Amino acid sequence: MKIGILGSGSIGGTLAKKFSASGHTVKVANSRGPVTIDADVLSTGARAVTKEEAVADVDVLILSIPFIRIPDLAPLLADLPAETVVIDTSNYIPARDDRIEAIENGQTDSVWVSEQLGRPIAKAWNSIYSVTLKEMGRPAGHPERLAAPVAADRDRDRDVTMALVEESGFDAYDAGAIADSWRQQCGSPCYCTEVTLAELPEALAAADLTRSRKRQDLFFAVYLERFGGVGTNPGRDFVVRLSQVLNAA
């Protein structure tokens, strides 16, 4: 499969390594140009390209950039074929992003993204902490294998995305439509809590948007006090334990 990735950071870079190692043809781009992409991201065969090259002639396009910059991609994706599967991995984080009125008033993150891009998308990997994605991928059937929800409106988007989640080392779970993907947003019971496939349906069902928003604010208040700014990636223990504690409250 031909995969383009926009974003070479903690999520995009890890996915580039995983999928190129699995035999996919992977192109990865960032906002600063191909020469700035870390050699480790390219160590399993991914190719550093411009953002224009990353979206050309691909079966799948993965978006792994700060949420607030999503609208900037609309012109770049305007001519992308309708059948191309676009997967968004981002999360709306007010502590990092400008506050977006529509989302503050209750619109689902990914519905907003789909509107900004003017096309259907799938949502995946956003509920997994970046260090968990990097360190905790396991083969199917492994007792430590964790799960990740996938939301999409089109069958092809869902099927392709779930297959890629499985390839990345996590059990994929059909979480329903994009409109319901608020259940996997920041602060929800499945967000960064490292749930298994058996636990994930209950975690999604237990989600409450108002409580998730409050937990998100609490999480990032602690995070900012501890690390001084969004962008630092501490070890799994801190993020996962904090997420679990907040969701147990």
C-alpha positions as MATLAB code, in Angstrom:
seq = 'MKIGILGSGSIGGTLAKKFSASGHTVKVANSRGPVTIDADVLSTGARAVTKEEAVADVDVLILSIPFIRIPDLAPLLADLPAETVVIDTSNYIPARDDRIEAIENGQTDSVWVSEQLGRPIAKAWNSIYSVTLKEMGRPAGHPERLAAPVAADRDRDRDVTMALVEESGFDAYDAGAIADSWRQQCGSPCYCTEVTLAELPEALAAADLTRSRKRQDLFFAVYLERFGGVGTNPGRDFVVRLSQVLNAA';
ca = [
       0.000    0.000    0.000;
       1.171    3.540   -0.747;
       0.999    5.683    2.389;
       1.653    9.384    2.780;
       2.170   10.893    6.226;
       1.971   14.589    7.026;
       3.855   15.094   10.263;
       7.106   13.452   11.344;
       6.795   13.853   15.115;
       6.045   11.333   17.824;
       2.982    9.772   16.156;
       3.715   10.352   12.465;
       7.348    9.347   12.801;
       6.502    6.139   14.636;
       3.855    5.167   12.080;
       6.303    5.893    9.242;
       8.783    3.462   10.773;
       6.203    0.787   11.492;
       4.567    0.814    8.067;
       7.744    1.006    6.020;
       9.127   -1.887    8.082;
       5.974   -3.843    7.180;
       6.645   -3.395    3.469;
       4.424   -0.444    2.630;
       5.705    2.375    0.429;
       5.818    5.327    2.816;
       6.403    9.007    2.143;
       6.656   11.395    5.078;
       6.665   15.193    5.153;
       6.625   17.969    7.708;
       6.190   21.740    7.675;
       9.945   22.428    7.677;
      11.023   20.424    4.654;
      12.458   16.956    3.967;
      15.992   17.711    5.144;
      14.698   18.316    8.675;
      13.151   14.864    9.094;
      15.042   12.797   11.637;
      17.092    9.953   10.180;
      15.519    7.535   12.670;
      12.084    8.143   11.093;
      13.560    6.999    7.765;
      15.546    4.086    9.190;
      13.160    1.363    7.992;
      12.649    2.682    4.476;
      10.291    5.651    4.599;
      11.217    8.476    2.229;
      11.394   12.144    3.200;
       9.489   14.338    0.741;
       7.736   17.690    0.466;
       4.150   17.930    1.651;
       3.004   18.201   -1.980;
       4.794   14.936   -2.796;
       3.384   13.253    0.316;
      -0.219   13.638   -0.852;
       0.410   12.607   -4.463;
      -0.457    9.098   -5.655;
      -1.199    7.516   -2.270;
      -3.838    5.052   -1.118;
      -3.803    6.393    2.425;
      -2.919    9.791    3.843;
      -2.249   10.038    7.585;
      -2.507   13.445    9.244;
      -0.334   13.821   12.315;
       0.010   17.553   12.861;
      -1.182   19.933   15.602;
      -4.970   20.110   15.522;
      -5.113   23.876   15.029;
      -3.186   23.563   11.743;
      -5.679   21.163   10.149;
      -7.496   23.913    8.175;
      -4.195   24.850    6.504;
      -4.266   21.472    4.729;
      -7.510   22.100    2.856;
      -5.871   23.556   -0.302;
      -3.271   20.772   -0.288;
      -5.947   18.071   -0.140;
      -8.378   19.738   -2.551;
      -7.440   17.484   -5.481;
      -6.954   14.299   -3.480;
      -9.072   11.523   -5.036;
     -12.290   10.786   -3.171;
     -11.284    7.162   -2.658;
      -8.064    8.059   -0.814;
      -8.390    7.132    2.847;
      -7.542   10.106    5.060;
      -6.809    9.229    8.687;
      -6.605   11.933   11.341;
      -4.559   11.179   14.480;
      -4.806   14.598   16.120;
      -6.604   15.892   19.207;
      -8.030   19.279   20.080;
      -5.986   20.497   23.042;
      -6.975   23.996   24.214;
      -3.808   24.214   26.328;
      -1.846   24.072   23.082;
      -4.293   25.205   20.390;
      -6.374   28.330   20.097;
      -9.835   27.711   21.507;
     -12.249   26.781   18.724;
     -15.764   28.014   19.398;
     -17.594   25.217   17.583;
     -15.769   22.533   19.558;
     -16.098   24.423   22.818;
     -19.849   24.430   22.136;
     -19.953   20.655   21.747;
     -18.998   19.801   18.163;
     -17.018   16.575   17.871;
     -13.345   17.181   17.072;
     -13.356   14.994   13.987;
     -16.595   16.404   12.606;
     -14.892   19.801   12.710;
     -11.830   18.337   10.940;
     -13.982   16.770    8.217;
     -15.735   20.102    7.662;
     -12.442   21.979    7.431;
     -11.064   19.541    4.867;
     -14.317   19.145    2.962;
     -14.076   15.361    2.825;
     -14.704   12.191    4.866;
     -11.987   11.080    7.269;
     -11.248    8.240    9.654;
     -10.048    8.774   13.229;
      -7.408    6.509   14.764;
      -4.348    6.392   17.039;
      -5.474    9.616   18.741;
      -6.380    7.776   21.951;
      -2.966    6.138   22.302;
      -0.130    7.991   24.001;
       2.759    8.457   21.578;
       5.200    6.532   23.780;
       2.668    3.706   24.090;
       2.402    3.614   20.295;
       6.174    3.416   20.036;
       6.809    0.884   22.801;
       3.721   -1.268   23.262;
       2.838   -2.636   19.831;
       2.428   -6.404   20.112;
       1.570   -9.217   17.675;
      -2.035  -10.387   17.433;
      -2.934  -12.685   20.299;
      -0.170  -11.431   22.600;
      -1.397  -11.181   26.215;
      -0.103   -7.590   26.508;
      -1.695   -6.373   23.273;
      -3.650   -3.153   23.744;
      -6.590   -1.827   21.725;
      -7.401    1.341   19.802;
     -10.777    2.649   18.606;
     -11.380    3.530   14.955;
     -14.179    5.865   13.866;
     -15.240    6.369   10.246;
     -18.343    6.927    8.131;
     -17.334    5.102    4.951;
     -16.811    1.336    4.901;
     -13.543    1.566    2.970;
     -12.142    4.162    5.363;
     -13.050    1.978    8.329;
     -11.731   -1.273    6.846;
      -8.404    0.167    5.706;
      -7.835    2.065    8.935;
      -8.648   -0.913   11.128;
      -6.229   -3.065    9.126;
      -3.461   -0.492    9.599;
      -4.148   -0.195   13.330;
      -3.790   -3.977   13.561;
      -0.504   -3.778   11.637;
       0.777   -1.124   14.020;
       0.537   -3.628   16.869;
      -2.861   -2.874   18.428;
      -6.281   -4.506   18.332;
      -8.600   -2.316   16.246;
     -12.154   -1.743   17.458;
     -14.986   -0.328   15.349;
     -16.062    2.701   17.401;
     -18.779    3.773   14.983;
     -19.338    6.994   13.085;
     -17.196   10.118   13.112;
     -19.976   11.917   14.977;
     -19.462    9.463   17.845;
     -15.672    9.798   17.932;
     -15.915   12.235   20.857;
     -15.887    9.059   22.931;
     -12.188    8.612   22.076;
     -11.143   12.253   22.479;
      -8.904   13.678   25.206;
     -10.158   13.062   28.715;
     -12.349   10.099   27.798;
     -12.030    6.761   29.636;
     -10.070    5.192   26.755;
      -7.712    8.142   26.209;
      -4.138    7.195   27.154;
      -5.367    4.620   29.679;
      -3.986    1.588   27.787;
      -7.138   -0.514   27.565;
      -7.419   -3.987   26.076;
      -9.908   -5.073   23.436;
     -12.074   -6.602   26.164;
     -12.080   -3.320   28.113;
     -12.497   -0.864   25.245;
     -16.268   -1.193   24.558;
     -17.073   -0.414   28.192;
     -14.649    2.522   28.194;
     -16.299    4.007   25.110;
     -19.781    3.472   26.511;
     -18.796    5.202   29.760;
     -17.631    8.371   28.026;
     -19.349   11.611   28.993;
     -18.437   14.715   26.983;
     -18.761   17.186   29.853;
     -16.665   15.039   32.176;
     -14.117   14.384   29.424;
     -13.613   18.117   28.939;
     -13.091   18.609   32.671;
     -10.648   15.710   32.846;
      -8.795   17.080   29.825;
      -8.383   20.449   31.533;
      -7.195   18.763   34.748;
      -4.764   16.554   32.847;
      -3.116   19.437   31.037;
      -3.067   21.630   34.145;
      -0.974   18.945   35.866;
       1.068   18.360   32.717;
       1.882   22.058   32.275;
       2.756   22.469   35.941;
       5.117   19.500   35.720;
       6.723   20.059   32.323;
       6.132   23.733   31.513;
       4.648   23.286   28.041;
       2.816   20.912   25.738;
       5.204   19.005   23.489;
       7.341   17.215   26.049;
       6.851   13.452   25.919;
       7.423   11.977   29.387;
       7.531    8.238   29.955;
       4.443    6.065   29.752;
       4.075    5.726   33.495;
       3.353    9.398   34.123;
       0.831    9.909   31.317;
      -0.946    6.569   31.640;
      -1.169    6.660   35.432;
      -2.437   10.253   35.425;
      -5.063    9.387   32.802;
      -6.153    6.321   34.754;
      -6.406    8.253   38.035;
      -8.494   11.017   36.474;
     -10.856    8.502   34.907;
     -11.227    6.619   38.177;
     -12.389    9.772   39.934;
];
